[in-house]
Amino acid sequence: MRVIGLLFVGLLITWLLSRIGLRLLRGWDGEGSKLLFVHGGTLALCWVIYAFARADNGVPDWFAGHIFFAPQVVWALRDILRDPEREAAGALGRRPSRFQNNN
């Protein structure tokens, strides 16, 4: 049961950090390299923070960070497999903005 809770927390943390990273790098044109950089960086950051949080007598538990691998793969695959043209067309259920000039 503890592992399921950690995976859920991992999903939340990796989602938040990867969205922040993608937002910070939204001007970067290289879509594939940007995704690789952001998701790899998010995984490394979560892994290191959790390893130091689980440190025993000052020695980081480097194996403990593997709990973030599966959640990060989920978000990376979601970003890789999404269809940007469909998102741009508004086909994801978003309503058009009422503030746009639709003349």
Phi, psi and omega in degrees: 000326180295323180295320179296319177297318178294322177295321178295315177296321177298319177300316181294312183293315181292326176297313182298312182292323179289324176294321177297316179297317179293325178292319179294328183255025183295340179275353181283126186282331184287094186298311181293315180290328177295315180297317179298316180296312183293312183289324175294318178294321178295316178298315180297317181296313178298319181298313182293316180298315180291324178296319178286330177292328178267015183299140178244113182058038176085357180260117181297143177268085187295334180286338185294334184289352181297344180296339181269354183293309182297314178298323180291325176296322178301311182290325178295316178295322177299316181288325181287321186272352180290155182256104184297329179293321178293320178295319181294329180280353179079027183273012182262020177089006178280138176277149177295148181294137177282353181265355178281151177274103185260042180284000000 
